[in-house]
């Protein structure tokens, strides 16, 4: 093989390697963009909790795979109206008994999760992971509400914290009732402002 042929072979291999590397880079960036779009703030939260961005993205891909095997189903109109009415009743109860109302809100959100097909009997971490696939943009609302609800049981939460818990629960509750959670988020919870208006208004303790 002549020196000129060797040069051409080496050049061709270099081009192939460059094309493959570029394709891998583009595919990685597209996957990253898709995961960020789908999981919202849950993407960065997972990155912070893992050793690397790659590990975090593998975790999110695994969540998508598990979620695809779940029997997640929309609510029929009658059931949706029934749950919406129950939320109104819980919110009205907040005025006289905020602690009890927050506990009821927690149970109501869990009931809707179960109705939609989420395995609520699983460990809390697993349930959060399952919810994050379709509700990553409001999942932190639920985490905060659940934490306040736990303190409410121990009578350690202020009325303002309880009001915020209702607002946080409402964010995920609205998404669970809607067939298109991203539409709900964009319509009723831009930067949390509309969600905040949805909560019960009471003076602090």
Buried (B, 14 or more C-beta within 10 A) or exposed (E): EEEEEEEEEEEEEEEEEEEEEEEEEEEEEEEBEEBBEBBBBBBEBBBEEBEEBEEBBEBBEEBBEEBEEEEBEBBEEEBBEEBEEBBEEBBEBBEEEBBBBBBBBBEBBBBBBEBBEBBBEEEEEBBBBBBBBBBBBBBBBBBBBBBBBBBBEEEEBBBEBBBBBBBBBBBBBBBBBBEEBBEBBEEBBEEEEBBBEBBBEBEEE
